[in-house]
Amino acid sequence: MDDERPDVLLTGLLFYDLVLTGLGKPPTAGEEIWTAGMGCGPGGIANLAVAAARFGLRTSLATVFGDDFYGEYCRDVLCDQEDIDLSLSRTADGWPTPVTVSLATGHDRALVTHGQEPPYSQDTLMGDPPEARTALVHIEAEPREWIAKAAANGTHVYADVGWDPTQEWSRDLLDQLALCHAFLPNETEAMAYTRTDTAVAALGTLAELVPVAVVTRGGDGAVAVDQTTGEYAEVPALPVDVLDATGAGDVFGASFVAASLGGWPLAERLRFAVLAAGLSVRHHGGALAAPGWYGVDRWWRSLTDPGLKTAYGFLADRLPADVGSPVHHAPVTPPARPH
């Protein structure tokens, strides 16, 4: 009997992203910089949703759309183009969709966002969450009630965490890992919360708190421990030219979940997530930069490096027979709506 549950359950704030690339350096006060690189599209929680959906995962998203052009455009892209279930989402009258302008310079970026607190909380949107195979969540200092409900439903919770602007890095936040199946922070966050000085040491501490612990290391790849299988893995980053790093961490997380649902060995899960994140930074924007099966297949077929051929040889058996149509990348500006 087919499992009709969503593969991935998500909630969070959605943004309309406008990304400018090729700047060379950040602009200074009074200066105007022209650039040929630009892309737009849904961002924020949409990064995770699109990345998951493009790997064929049934993806259910609970978010808030403004009743404006940006909200309508993002809803159309997510529902009609990416086939994401938005039945848990709401459109808020008179509330503007948050807009982020990203200025990408080299391997970093500066963000300017206009937005207001959404009129519906995550707990209101989710209510009693539907049963799902996994949930991808962003844990914060204040616990969300729906996460405990989802865990009680048997949903495997995969969590990440963000930068702490107070820089207190309260260990109380780690108490929430008791609800989680996996935790995927970056090395800066991992070391700060565990009071350790290396990614591997941080991983060791986190592995005592959650069944699957992953620490991403940017240009140094990622390390992980799976206590359920007794596996340890460490993989290098993929050598790529970075156009825009927006959402790369989200693509990593969604890809790791996709491979985990496939029952892959830990080293394969980690390599796959590193690959997908590496492919995403070659395109504008967060959500629409996600490669999906099509992008991974195209990379694999064009690969000539013998070392990478060996390291990623498992893809020959993992890629589906139908990798789908070419994915849509971020347009320079939204297409005109038909009248």
Secondary structure by P-SEA (a helix, b strand, c coil): ccccccccccbbbbbbbbbbccccccccccbbbbbcccccccccaaaaaaaaaaaccbbbbbbbbcccaaaaaaaaaaccccccccccbbbbcccccbbbbbbcccccbbbbbbbccccccccccccccccccbbbbbbcccccaaaaaaaaaccccccccccccccccccccccccccccbbbbcaaaaaaaaccccaaaaaaaaaacccbbbbbbccccccccccccbbbbbbbccccccccccaaaaaaaaaaaaaaaacccaaaaaaaaaaaaaaaacccccccccccaaaaaaaaaacccaaaaaaaccccccccccccccccccccccccccc
